[in-house]
């Protein structure tokens, strides 16, 4: 008799459990969902076809148009893809035009990490082409992170490393190989010779 009573109690408990699973199958804990908290998404916001401007102390440092702009979950890094109309400013004046496949802007460091095919044009026909570069808006320094090609009306040079100090108007290159436009180099020398006579 005692076994029969135990069997009936176990059978009744099983029926109740099965009935609760059927009735509440869409609710926890029967859904089989993990109860651990979900990780936040790595990208919080994406904006398409937009223009973004970097400011410091009310002065425009740079502006650009991008196909997509993504704000990272840490809210420190903004990633811009397919930069087509970038401008770098020095003390409010445009000094460089920029195109790049991708730019990652670190809000705290105010650095622009340029990659995936970078092309930078200066006001006097200078062109810099590289696969990667870093621009620091606060110091006004551009530094290549890969081999670079520098072109100007004077000639064409390739270098392992290039830095541009926009504020002091200085370009430095290391391990340089290049060619020069002899006609343009000859003109100032001839002009000096005429002035000396």
C-alpha positions in Angstrom: 0.0 0.0 0.0 2.8 2.3 0.9 4.4 1.7 -2.5 1.2 2.4 -4.3 0.8 5.7 -2.4 4.4 6.7 -3.3 3.7 5.8 -6.9 0.5 7.9 -7.0 2.3 10.9 -5.4 5.2 10.7 -7.9 2.8 10.2 -10.8 0.7 13.2 -9.7 3.9 15.4 -9.3 5.0 14.3 -12.8 1.6 15.2 -14.3 1.7 18.6 -12.5 5.2 19.3 -13.7 4.3 18.3 -17.3 1.2 20.4 -17.2 3.2 23.5 -15.9 5.8 23.0 -18.7 3.0 22.9 -21.3 1.2 25.9 -19.9 4.3 28.0 -19.2 6.5 26.8 -22.0 7.0 30.3 -23.3 8.2 31.6 -20.0 11.4 31.1 -18.1 12.9 28.7 -16.9 11.3 26.4 -19.6 12.5 28.4 -22.7 16.0 27.1 -22.4 17.3 30.6 -22.6 20.6 31.5 -20.9 19.9 33.5 -17.8 23.3 35.2 -17.9 23.2 38.9 -18.9 23.8 39.6 -22.6 26.9 41.5 -23.7 26.2 45.0 -25.0 26.7 45.4 -28.8 30.2 46.5 -29.9 28.6 49.2 -32.1 26.1 51.4 -30.3 25.1 53.6 -33.3 25.6 53.6 -37.1 24.9 56.7 -39.3 24.9 56.5 -43.1 26.0 59.2 -45.5 26.9 61.9 -43.0 29.4 64.8 -42.3 31.2 65.0 -39.0 33.3 67.8 -37.7 36.1 67.6 -35.0 36.3 70.7 -32.7 38.7 71.7 -29.9 38.1 74.8 -27.9 35.5 76.0 -30.4 38.0 75.8 -33.3 37.4 73.4 -36.2 40.2 70.8 -36.4 38.9 68.6 -39.2 35.7 67.8 -41.1 34.8 64.9 -43.3 32.0 63.2 -45.2 31.7 59.4 -44.7 29.6 56.6 -46.1 29.1 55.2 -42.6 30.0 56.5 -39.1 29.9 54.0 -36.2 30.1 54.9 -32.5 31.8 52.1 -30.5 30.3 50.7 -27.3 33.0 52.4 -25.2 32.0 55.7 -26.7 35.6 56.7 -27.1 36.3 55.5 -30.7 34.3 56.7 -33.7 34.9 54.8 -37.0 34.3 56.4 -40.4 34.3 54.3 -43.6 34.8 55.6 -47.2 36.1 59.1 -46.5 35.6 61.1 -49.6 35.7 64.8 -48.6 38.0 65.2 -45.6 39.7 68.5 -44.6 42.3 69.1 -41.9 42.4 72.6 -40.4 45.2 74.4 -38.6 44.0 77.3 -36.5 40.8 77.4 -38.5 42.4 77.4 -42.0 42.1 74.4 -44.3 45.6 72.9 -44.9 45.1 69.3 -46.1 42.5 67.4 -48.1 42.1 63.8 -47.1 40.6 60.6 -48.6 40.8 57.2 -46.9 39.0 53.9 -46.8 38.7 54.0 -43.0 39.4 56.5 -40.2 39.2 55.7 -36.5 38.9 58.8 -34.3 39.9 58.5 -30.6 37.9 61.2 -28.8 40.2 61.2 -25.8 43.5 61.3 -27.6 42.1 63.4 -30.5 44.0 61.1 -32.9 42.8 60.1 -36.4 44.0 56.6 -37.4 43.8 56.6 -41.2 43.9 53.3 -43.1 42.8 51.3 -46.2 44.3 53.6 -48.9 45.1 57.1 -47.7 45.5 60.1 -50.0 46.4 63.5 -48.7 46.7 66.7 -50.8 48.3 69.9 -49.8 47.6 73.4 -50.9 50.6 73.6 -53.3 50.0 70.4 -55.3 51.7 68.1 -52.8 50.2 64.6 -52.6 50.9 61.8 -50.1 49.7 58.3 -50.7 50.1 55.5 -48.1 48.2 52.6 -46.6 48.2 54.0 -43.1 48.8 57.3 -41.2 48.1 58.9 -37.9 47.0 62.6 -37.5 47.1 64.3 -34.1 44.9 67.3 -34.1 46.4 68.9 -31.0 50.0 68.8 -32.1 49.3 69.3 -35.8 51.5 66.3 -36.7 50.8 63.7 -39.4 52.9 60.5 -39.3 52.8 57.6 -41.8 52.6 54.1 -40.5 53.5 52.4 -43.8 55.6 53.1 -46.8 54.7 56.4 -48.4 54.8 58.1 -51.9 55.3 61.9 -51.9 54.6 63.8 -55.1 54.9 67.5 -55.8 55.6 69.7 -58.8 59.3 69.2 -58.0 59.2 65.4 -58.3 58.3 62.1 -56.8 59.8 60.3 -53.8 59.1 57.1 -51.9 60.0 56.7 -48.2 59.7 54.2 -45.4 58.5 56.9 -43.0 57.1 60.4 -43.4 56.1 63.1 -40.8 54.5 66.4 -41.6 54.5 69.2 -39.0 51.7 71.3 -40.4 52.2 74.2 -38.0 55.9 74.6 -38.8 55.5 73.6 -42.5 58.1 70.9 -42.3 58.2 67.5 -44.0 60.6 64.8 -42.9 61.2 61.5 -44.7 63.4 58.5 -44.0 65.0 56.0 -46.4 64.1 58.1 -49.4 64.3 57.2 -53.1 63.1 59.7 -55.7 63.3 61.6 -58.9 63.2 65.4 -59.4 61.8 67.6 -62.2 65.1 69.1 -63.5 63.4 72.0 -65.3 61.8 73.3 -62.1 65.1 72.9 -60.2 67.1 74.7 -63.0 64.8 77.8 -63.0 65.7 79.1 -59.5 69.4 78.5 -60.2 69.2 80.5 -63.4 67.3 83.2 -61.7 70.0 83.5 -59.0 72.7 83.6 -61.7 70.9 86.5 -63.5 70.5 88.4 -60.2 74.2 88.0 -59.4 75.3 89.6 -62.7 
